[in-house]
Amino acid sequence: MRCENKNPEHRADSDFLHDALGFFEVHAENYMGAGGPPHAQLSKLREDYALSVHGVGLSIGSMQPLDQDHLARLKTLCDRYEPESFSEHLAWSSHDTVFLNDLLPLPYTPETLNHVANHIDQVQNTLKRQMLLENPATYITFTESTLEEVDFLTELVARTGCGLLLDVNNVFVASTNHQLDPRIYLARFPLTHVREIHLSGHSETKDDHGAPLLIDSHDTPVKDPVWTLYEEVLARTGPVATLIEWDNDVPDWPTLRLEAQCAQVLLNQAAQSRAA
């Protein structure tokens, strides 16, 4: 269990390093340079801890070819640090030469499925490793979609052999926004292929019609309904490597540590239940 940490003050905090008993996750794009302080810090951490690399810029869901320069830099990074896992988002973020700095949704159609599967094959063949694909937090749906998201992900796993990163907060956010039941979504999710779980906070607002609208903002503690869903998932899967994401308004280390400890309690309970 570990927290994704973006506060530079924490990197010099001896308590932070002392408490880091699980793994660290970093965004791939922050370490695609050749050297400098970021690599010095990451090299030191890699000596003592497991590492997960999480991409945000590969645009795996784009209908255009993957950026070969980006993929080459990603391979260099993974070869250098040999992380326990590499993951990316089921989303797109680029068009022609424009990078949109966002994780945008895509329609779930056979055509899109073929494109994404081909991109996953290309990534896995280049990196010589399995990649994990994360379910998205979405705010709109497409009328042209002919597949449910769970079916889309299940078929991708079957075609490519990729694993899945289950973001429980994303499930809750998207289900609430689309007026669906997150438990029904999770009941059909291919949990046997989940290799990592993300937890995070979200913000709440209203849409133009006054209905609840949740934003995957990563700027608050994990909300109670998300903790409940997480516990229910662990009851089915047993312990799975879990990350707390907190990207904005990052608090002090004791606050982050408390979130990690909450997850660890549930992981321990799941392990005990499995053993029994």
Disulfide bonds with the S-S distance in Angstrom:
none
